[in-house]
C-alpha cells in the first residue's frame, strides 16, 4: 500500500457534509495532474466544478519512478529530481492561488508510482465522488489503454476525461 509523499491543504478547510450519492452534486472532486496540457485543462475544469458545486478539491500529482532511465548513459538522475521538484513547487503555488481565487478547500497529494494505481488509491482514501483526468496525448495508449480508460473501467466513481 502506498503512502503520500507529500500532502498539503489550502483554502477553507471545512469538510463537506455527507450525502447520498445521486441526490446532490459531488462533495469531493479528485483531479489527476502530471504537467501536461490536458492535465492542466482537467485541473481548471475540476476547480470550476468544485467551486460551482461547493465541493472540496483534491489534486493528485503522481510521478513515476525513473526506473531504467537512470541506466541510460547521459541521463542525469539529479536533473530528473530537480525537474520533479520544480513541478511540485509550481503545483503548490497554483493550488494556493486556486484555493484563494475559487474559495474552495484544496488538498495537494504528491505520490510516486504507477499513475492508475495511485489515483485509484487516492480516490478511495479521500472518498472521491468524481474523478477528473486529462485525455492521454500518447499514441501508444490507443492500443494498451490510458490511465483514463482504466479508471473508467474500474467503475467505482464517475470519471470525466477532459480533452
DASUL-V98503 format. One record per pair of residues at least 12 apart in sequence whose C-alpha atoms are under 10 Angstrom apart, sorted by the first residue. I is the first residue (numbers start at 1). J is the second residue. D is the distance in whole Angstrom. If there is no record, write none. Layout:
i-><I | I>
j-><J | J>
d-><D | D>
This chain:
i-><1 | 1 | 1 | 2 | 2 | 2 | 2 | 2 | 2 | 2 | 3 | 3 | 3 | 3 | 3 | 3 | 3 | 4 | 4 | 4 | 4 | 4 | 4 | 4 | 4 | 4 | 4 | 5 | 5 | 5 | 5 | 5 | 6 | 6 | 6 | 6 | 6 | 6 | 6 | 6 | 7 | 7 | 7 | 7 | 7 | 7 | 7 | 8 | 8 | 8 | 8 | 8 | 8 | 8 | 8 | 8 | 8 | 9 | 9 | 9 | 9 | 9 | 9 | 9 | 9 | 9 | 9 | 9 | 9 | 10 | 10 | 10 | 10 | 10 | 10 | 10 | 10 | 10 | 10 | 10 | 10 | 10 | 10 | 11 | 11 | 11 | 11 | 11 | 11 | 11 | 11 | 11 | 11 | 11 | 11 | 11 | 11 | 12 | 12 | 12 | 12 | 12 | 12 | 12 | 13 | 13 | 13 | 13 | 13 | 14 | 14 | 14 | 15 | 15 | 15 | 15 | 15 | 16 | 16 | 16 | 16 | 16 | 17 | 21 | 22 | 24 | 25 | 25 | 25 | 25 | 25 | 25 | 25 | 25 | 26 | 26 | 26 | 26 | 26 | 26 | 26 | 26 | 26 | 26 | 26 | 27 | 27 | 27 | 27 | 27 | 27 | 27 | 27 | 27 | 27 | 28 | 28 | 28 | 28 | 28 | 28 | 28 | 28 | 28 | 28 | 28 | 28 | 28 | 28 | 28 | 28 | 29 | 29 | 29 | 29 | 29 | 29 | 29 | 29 | 29 | 29 | 29 | 29 | 29 | 29 | 29 | 29 | 29 | 29 | 29 | 30 | 30 | 30 | 30 | 30 | 30 | 30 | 30 | 30 | 30 | 30 | 30 | 30 | 30 | 30 | 30 | 30 | 30 | 30 | 30 | 30 | 30 | 30 | 30 | 31 | 31 | 31 | 31 | 31 | 31 | 31 | 31 | 31 | 31 | 31 | 31 | 31 | 31 | 31 | 31 | 31 | 31 | 31 | 31 | 31 | 31 | 32 | 32 | 32 | 32 | 32 | 32 | 32 | 32 | 32 | 32 | 32 | 32 | 32 | 32 | 32 | 32 | 32 | 32 | 32 | 33 | 33 | 33 | 33 | 33 | 33 | 33 | 33 | 33 | 33 | 33 | 33 | 34 | 34 | 34 | 34 | 34 | 34 | 34 | 34 | 34 | 34 | 34 | 35 | 35 | 35 | 35 | 35 | 35 | 35 | 35 | 36 | 36 | 36 | 36 | 37 | 37 | 37 | 37 | 37 | 38 | 38 | 38 | 38 | 38 | 38 | 38 | 38 | 39 | 39 | 39 | 39 | 39 | 39 | 39 | 39 | 39 | 40 | 40 | 40 | 41 | 41 | 41 | 41 | 41 | 42 | 42 | 42 | 42 | 42 | 42 | 42 | 42 | 42 | 43 | 43 | 43 | 43 | 43 | 43 | 43 | 43 | 43 | 43 | 44 | 44 | 45 | 45 | 45 | 45 | 45 | 46 | 46 | 46 | 46 | 46 | 46 | 46 | 46 | 47 | 47 | 47 | 47 | 47 | 47 | 47 | 47 | 47 | 48 | 48 | 48 | 50 | 50 | 50 | 50 | 50 | 51 | 51 | 51 | 51 | 51 | 51 | 52 | 52 | 53 | 54 | 54 | 54 | 54 | 55 | 55 | 55 | 55 | 56 | 56 | 56 | 56 | 56 | 56 | 56 | 57 | 57 | 57 | 57 | 57 | 57 | 57 | 57 | 57 | 58 | 58 | 58 | 58 | 58 | 58 | 58 | 58 | 58 | 58 | 58 | 59 | 59 | 59 | 59 | 59 | 59 | 59 | 59 | 59 | 59 | 59 | 60 | 60 | 60 | 60 | 60 | 60 | 60 | 60 | 60 | 60 | 60 | 61 | 61 | 61 | 61 | 61 | 61 | 61 | 61 | 61 | 61 | 61 | 62 | 62 | 62 | 62 | 62 | 62 | 62 | 62 | 62 | 62 | 62 | 63 | 63 | 63 | 63 | 63 | 63 | 63 | 63 | 63 | 64 | 64 | 64 | 64 | 64 | 65 | 65 | 65 | 65 | 65 | 66 | 66 | 66 | 88 | 88 | 88 | 91 | 91 | 92 | 92 | 92 | 95 | 95 | 96 | 107 | 109 | 114 | 115 | 115 | 115 | 116 | 116 | 116 | 116 | 116 | 116 | 117 | 117 | 117 | 119 | 119 | 119 | 119 | 120 | 120 | 120 | 120 | 120 | 120 | 123 | 123 | 124 | 124 | 127 | 128 | 128 | 128 | 129 | 129 | 129 | 129 | 130 | 130 | 130 | 130 | 130 | 131 | 131 | 131 | 131 | 131 | 131 | 131 | 131 | 131 | 132 | 132 | 132 | 132 | 132 | 132 | 132 | 133 | 133 | 133 | 133 | 133 | 133 | 133 | 133 | 134 | 134 | 134 | 134 | 134 | 134 | 135 | 135 | 135 | 135 | 135 | 135 | 135 | 136 | 136 | 136 | 136 | 136 | 137 | 148 | 148 | 148 | 149>
j-><117 | 118 | 121 | 111 | 112 | 113 | 117 | 118 | 121 | 122 | 109 | 110 | 111 | 112 | 118 | 121 | 122 | 60 | 61 | 62 | 108 | 109 | 110 | 111 | 112 | 118 | 122 | 62 | 109 | 110 | 111 | 112 | 60 | 61 | 88 | 108 | 109 | 110 | 111 | 112 | 59 | 60 | 107 | 108 | 109 | 110 | 111 | 58 | 59 | 92 | 95 | 96 | 106 | 107 | 108 | 109 | 110 | 57 | 58 | 59 | 92 | 95 | 96 | 99 | 105 | 106 | 107 | 108 | 109 | 57 | 92 | 95 | 96 | 97 | 98 | 99 | 100 | 103 | 104 | 105 | 106 | 107 | 108 | 56 | 95 | 96 | 97 | 98 | 99 | 100 | 101 | 102 | 103 | 104 | 105 | 106 | 107 | 56 | 99 | 100 | 103 | 104 | 105 | 106 | 56 | 104 | 105 | 106 | 107 | 56 | 104 | 105 | 27 | 28 | 55 | 56 | 105 | 28 | 54 | 55 | 56 | 105 | 55 | 129 | 129 | 53 | 49 | 50 | 52 | 53 | 54 | 55 | 129 | 130 | 49 | 50 | 53 | 54 | 55 | 56 | 128 | 129 | 130 | 131 | 158 | 50 | 53 | 54 | 55 | 56 | 57 | 127 | 128 | 129 | 130 | 50 | 53 | 54 | 55 | 56 | 57 | 58 | 105 | 106 | 123 | 126 | 127 | 128 | 129 | 130 | 131 | 46 | 47 | 49 | 50 | 53 | 55 | 56 | 57 | 58 | 59 | 106 | 123 | 126 | 127 | 128 | 129 | 130 | 131 | 132 | 43 | 46 | 47 | 50 | 56 | 57 | 58 | 59 | 60 | 106 | 107 | 108 | 119 | 122 | 123 | 126 | 127 | 128 | 129 | 130 | 131 | 132 | 133 | 159 | 43 | 44 | 45 | 46 | 47 | 57 | 58 | 59 | 60 | 61 | 108 | 119 | 122 | 123 | 128 | 130 | 131 | 132 | 133 | 134 | 159 | 160 | 46 | 58 | 59 | 60 | 61 | 62 | 109 | 115 | 116 | 118 | 119 | 122 | 123 | 131 | 132 | 133 | 134 | 147 | 148 | 59 | 60 | 61 | 62 | 63 | 91 | 110 | 115 | 119 | 132 | 133 | 134 | 60 | 61 | 62 | 63 | 64 | 87 | 88 | 91 | 115 | 133 | 134 | 61 | 62 | 63 | 84 | 87 | 88 | 90 | 91 | 134 | 135 | 136 | 137 | 134 | 135 | 136 | 137 | 163 | 133 | 134 | 135 | 136 | 137 | 161 | 162 | 163 | 61 | 132 | 133 | 134 | 135 | 136 | 161 | 162 | 163 | 133 | 134 | 162 | 133 | 134 | 135 | 162 | 163 | 131 | 132 | 133 | 134 | 135 | 160 | 161 | 162 | 163 | 57 | 58 | 59 | 60 | 95 | 98 | 132 | 133 | 134 | 162 | 98 | 162 | 132 | 133 | 134 | 160 | 162 | 58 | 59 | 130 | 131 | 132 | 133 | 160 | 162 | 59 | 95 | 98 | 99 | 101 | 102 | 103 | 104 | 106 | 98 | 102 | 104 | 102 | 103 | 104 | 105 | 106 | 99 | 101 | 102 | 103 | 104 | 105 | 102 | 104 | 104 | 102 | 103 | 104 | 105 | 104 | 105 | 106 | 129 | 99 | 103 | 104 | 105 | 106 | 107 | 128 | 95 | 99 | 104 | 105 | 106 | 107 | 108 | 128 | 130 | 95 | 105 | 106 | 107 | 108 | 109 | 122 | 123 | 126 | 128 | 131 | 91 | 92 | 95 | 106 | 107 | 108 | 109 | 110 | 119 | 122 | 132 | 91 | 107 | 108 | 109 | 110 | 111 | 115 | 118 | 119 | 122 | 123 | 87 | 88 | 91 | 108 | 109 | 110 | 111 | 112 | 115 | 118 | 119 | 109 | 110 | 111 | 112 | 113 | 114 | 115 | 116 | 117 | 118 | 119 | 84 | 88 | 110 | 111 | 112 | 113 | 114 | 115 | 118 | 111 | 112 | 113 | 114 | 115 | 80 | 81 | 112 | 113 | 114 | 80 | 81 | 113 | 108 | 109 | 110 | 108 | 110 | 107 | 108 | 109 | 107 | 108 | 108 | 126 | 122 | 147 | 146 | 147 | 148 | 146 | 147 | 148 | 149 | 150 | 151 | 147 | 150 | 151 | 131 | 133 | 147 | 151 | 147 | 150 | 151 | 154 | 156 | 157 | 156 | 157 | 156 | 157 | 157 | 156 | 157 | 158 | 156 | 157 | 158 | 159 | 156 | 157 | 158 | 159 | 160 | 148 | 151 | 152 | 156 | 157 | 158 | 159 | 160 | 161 | 148 | 151 | 158 | 159 | 160 | 161 | 162 | 147 | 148 | 151 | 159 | 160 | 161 | 162 | 163 | 147 | 148 | 160 | 161 | 162 | 163 | 147 | 148 | 149 | 160 | 161 | 162 | 163 | 148 | 149 | 161 | 162 | 163 | 163 | 160 | 161 | 162 | 161>
d-><10 | 9 | 9 | 8 | 8 | 8 | 9 | 8 | 8 | 10 | 10 | 9 | 7 | 9 | 9 | 9 | 9 | 10 | 10 | 10 | 10 | 6 | 6 | 5 | 8 | 9 | 9 | 10 | 7 | 5 | 5 | 7 | 10 | 10 | 10 | 8 | 6 | 5 | 7 | 10 | 10 | 9 | 7 | 6 | 5 | 6 | 9 | 10 | 10 | 8 | 9 | 10 | 8 | 6 | 5 | 7 | 9 | 10 | 9 | 10 | 10 | 9 | 9 | 9 | 7 | 6 | 4 | 6 | 9 | 10 | 9 | 7 | 6 | 9 | 9 | 6 | 8 | 10 | 8 | 6 | 5 | 6 | 8 | 10 | 9 | 7 | 9 | 9 | 5 | 6 | 9 | 9 | 6 | 6 | 5 | 6 | 9 | 9 | 8 | 9 | 7 | 6 | 5 | 8 | 8 | 8 | 5 | 8 | 9 | 9 | 9 | 7 | 9 | 9 | 9 | 7 | 8 | 8 | 8 | 7 | 7 | 10 | 10 | 8 | 10 | 9 | 10 | 9 | 9 | 6 | 8 | 8 | 9 | 9 | 9 | 8 | 7 | 8 | 6 | 9 | 8 | 5 | 6 | 10 | 10 | 8 | 8 | 7 | 4 | 6 | 9 | 9 | 8 | 6 | 8 | 8 | 10 | 9 | 5 | 5 | 6 | 7 | 10 | 10 | 9 | 8 | 7 | 5 | 5 | 7 | 9 | 7 | 8 | 8 | 6 | 10 | 7 | 6 | 5 | 6 | 9 | 10 | 9 | 9 | 9 | 6 | 6 | 5 | 6 | 7 | 9 | 8 | 10 | 9 | 8 | 6 | 5 | 6 | 7 | 10 | 9 | 10 | 9 | 8 | 7 | 8 | 9 | 6 | 8 | 6 | 5 | 6 | 9 | 10 | 6 | 9 | 9 | 6 | 9 | 8 | 6 | 5 | 6 | 9 | 10 | 9 | 10 | 9 | 10 | 8 | 6 | 5 | 6 | 9 | 10 | 9 | 10 | 9 | 6 | 5 | 6 | 8 | 10 | 8 | 10 | 10 | 7 | 10 | 10 | 8 | 7 | 5 | 8 | 10 | 10 | 7 | 6 | 5 | 7 | 10 | 9 | 10 | 10 | 10 | 9 | 7 | 8 | 9 | 6 | 7 | 7 | 10 | 9 | 10 | 10 | 9 | 10 | 9 | 9 | 10 | 10 | 10 | 7 | 9 | 10 | 9 | 8 | 10 | 9 | 9 | 8 | 9 | 10 | 9 | 9 | 8 | 5 | 6 | 7 | 8 | 9 | 7 | 6 | 10 | 9 | 6 | 4 | 8 | 9 | 10 | 8 | 9 | 9 | 8 | 10 | 9 | 7 | 10 | 7 | 8 | 10 | 6 | 6 | 5 | 9 | 9 | 8 | 5 | 8 | 10 | 10 | 8 | 10 | 10 | 10 | 8 | 8 | 8 | 9 | 9 | 10 | 8 | 10 | 10 | 10 | 8 | 9 | 9 | 9 | 9 | 6 | 9 | 9 | 10 | 9 | 10 | 8 | 9 | 10 | 7 | 10 | 8 | 9 | 10 | 8 | 10 | 9 | 10 | 7 | 9 | 10 | 10 | 10 | 6 | 7 | 6 | 9 | 9 | 10 | 10 | 10 | 9 | 7 | 9 | 7 | 8 | 10 | 10 | 10 | 10 | 6 | 5 | 6 | 8 | 9 | 10 | 9 | 7 | 6 | 5 | 6 | 9 | 9 | 10 | 10 | 8 | 6 | 5 | 6 | 7 | 9 | 9 | 8 | 8 | 9 | 9 | 10 | 8 | 7 | 6 | 5 | 6 | 8 | 10 | 10 | 10 | 10 | 8 | 6 | 5 | 6 | 7 | 10 | 9 | 7 | 8 | 9 | 9 | 8 | 8 | 8 | 6 | 5 | 6 | 8 | 9 | 9 | 9 | 8 | 6 | 5 | 5 | 7 | 7 | 6 | 9 | 10 | 7 | 8 | 8 | 10 | 8 | 6 | 5 | 6 | 8 | 7 | 10 | 9 | 6 | 5 | 6 | 7 | 10 | 10 | 7 | 6 | 8 | 8 | 9 | 10 | 10 | 10 | 8 | 8 | 10 | 10 | 7 | 10 | 8 | 7 | 10 | 10 | 8 | 9 | 10 | 7 | 10 | 9 | 5 | 8 | 10 | 7 | 7 | 9 | 10 | 9 | 9 | 10 | 9 | 8 | 10 | 10 | 7 | 9 | 9 | 10 | 9 | 8 | 9 | 9 | 9 | 10 | 7 | 9 | 9 | 6 | 7 | 9 | 9 | 6 | 5 | 6 | 8 | 9 | 8 | 9 | 10 | 7 | 6 | 5 | 6 | 9 | 9 | 10 | 9 | 6 | 5 | 6 | 7 | 8 | 6 | 9 | 8 | 6 | 5 | 6 | 9 | 9 | 7 | 8 | 5 | 5 | 6 | 9 | 7 | 9 | 9 | 6 | 6 | 5 | 8 | 9 | 9 | 9 | 8 | 9 | 8 | 7 | 10 | 9>
